[in-house]
Amino acid sequence: MKNKSSFSSLMFFVILLIGAVLAYTIRSEGYESYYVFAGAFFIAYVVSASIKVANQWDRAVVLRLGHFYSLRGPGLFFIIPVIDSIPFWIDIRVITTSFKAEKTLTKDTVPVDVDAVLFWKVIDPKKAALEVADYESAIGWASQTALRDVIGKTMLSDMLEGRSKISSELQLIIDERTEPWGINVISVEVKDVLIPPALEDAMSMQAQAERERQARVILGDSERQVAEKFGEAAKTYINNPVALHLRAMNMLYEGLKENSTIVIVPSSAIETMQLGGLAGMTALTMGLDQPGHAKKDEIEHKPVSRKD
């Protein structure tokens, strides 16, 4: 039950003060001053007990001689002391309730811990006060049992991938159970799904193997595409020997640009590219090894050494 408002307390002290002042002014009249003060005290008590103030978000359930009489609030209202009583002050704002299901088996017998949060509000304060003893505790237990039922009917993979679907299903079940209590479920959000560490490691290895398989498939497809392009290039070089020679010379040049590179080229290929035989080839290689290309006369007079 809600405590007495400050406004009613203020009225109590104001009336009591007025009575004390009146009693003081007639103090010479014998016992009449005491009667005045006692009457002021009684009136102050009755008035303060009659005055009630409800906040904007509160609704007061008023019972008259044990029977439901009315809902009051928000603002200032009056009741009859002793005859009327206010056993419940109902908060009609949106309320959040956290609930969980621990070590609950899924449809494929995997134990999981699920945390969720429920957003709800009272839309009928009369039903919330009269139809259920403690609606906040009742909605908490209803949410927890509904969560266990949904987990038992759901596969682990669906639970990990489709949280929104589980949340919608939970909202429908809980709303159906709490509707007779005058409570409306706004939404249900599944915060976290915890699985055993061993299963988590196994799922991680499975995901890694799946990614490796996809990488190999992509690599194989790339090799196929490269082979197709090489086949198209070969068809082009068959009918154009000059292009083939230019390509060979370019590849040889690119290879000789790198330091400490040994390139073994058939003599027939050298003669076909008209590089001047083995001596000219060696001179070209040594010239490319220097920082920048060597001068023409240096290449012509460069001694060439051979090892048998």
Long-range contacts (C-beta under 8 A, 24 or more apart in sequence): 1-86, 1-87, 1-88, 1-89, 2-58, 2-60, 2-86, 2-89, 4-48, 5-51, 5-52, 5-53, 7-51, 7-53, 7-76, 8-47, 8-48, 8-49, 8-51, 8-52, 8-53, 9-48, 11-44, 11-47, 11-48, 11-51, 12-44, 12-45, 12-47, 12-48, 13-44, 14-44, 15-40, 15-43, 15-44, 15-47, 15-48, 16-40, 16-41, 16-44, 19-43, 19-44, 46-81, 49-79, 49-81, 50-78, 50-79, 50-80, 50-81, 51-76, 51-78, 52-76, 52-77, 52-78, 52-79, 52-86, 53-77, 54-89, 57-91, 57-92, 57-93, 58-89, 58-90, 58-91, 58-92, 59-89, 59-90, 59-92, 59-125, 60-86, 60-88, 60-89, 60-90, 61-86, 61-87, 61-88, 61-89, 61-90, 61-125, 61-126, 61-129, 61-130, 62-86, 63-87, 68-126, 68-130, 71-125, 71-126, 87-129, 88-125, 88-128, 88-129, 90-122, 90-125, 90-128, 90-129, 91-122, 92-121, 92-122, 92-123, 92-125, 93-121, 94-119, 94-120, 94-121, 94-186, 95-119, 95-120, 95-121, 95-136, 97-136, 97-139, 97-140, 97-143, 99-140, 99-143, 99-144, 99-147, 100-144, 100-147, 101-144, 101-147, 101-148, 101-151, 104-147, 104-148, 104-151, 104-152, 105-151, 105-152, 106-151, 106-152, 106-154, 106-155, 106-156, 106-159, 107-152, 107-153, 107-154, 107-155, 107-156, 108-155, 108-156, 110-156, 110-195, 110-196, 110-199, 111-195, 111-196, 112-151, 112-156, 112-159, 112-193, 112-194, 112-195, 113-192, 113-193, 113-194, 114-147, 114-151, 114-159, 114-190, 114-192, 114-193, 114-194, 115-190, 115-191, 115-192, 115-194, 116-143, 116-147, 116-167, 116-170, 116-188, 116-189, 116-190, 116-191, 117-188, 117-189, 117-191, 118-143, 118-174, 118-185, 118-187, 118-188, 119-185, 119-186, 119-187, 119-188, 119-189, 120-178, 120-183, 120-184, 120-185, 120-186, 121-183, 121-184, 121-186, 122-182, 122-183, 122-184, 123-182, 123-183, 123-184, 124-182, 125-182, 126-182, 127-180, 127-181, 127-182, 128-181, 128-182, 128-183, 131-180, 131-181, 131-182, 132-181, 135-181, 135-182, 135-183, 138-178, 138-181, 139-174, 139-178, 139-181, 139-183, 142-174, 142-177, 142-178, 143-170, 143-174, 143-188, 146-170, 146-173, 146-174, 146-177, 149-173, 156-195, 159-193, 160-193, 163-190, 163-193, 166-190, 245-272, 245-273, 248-273, 249-273, 256-284, 256-285, 256-288, 257-288, 259-289, 279-304
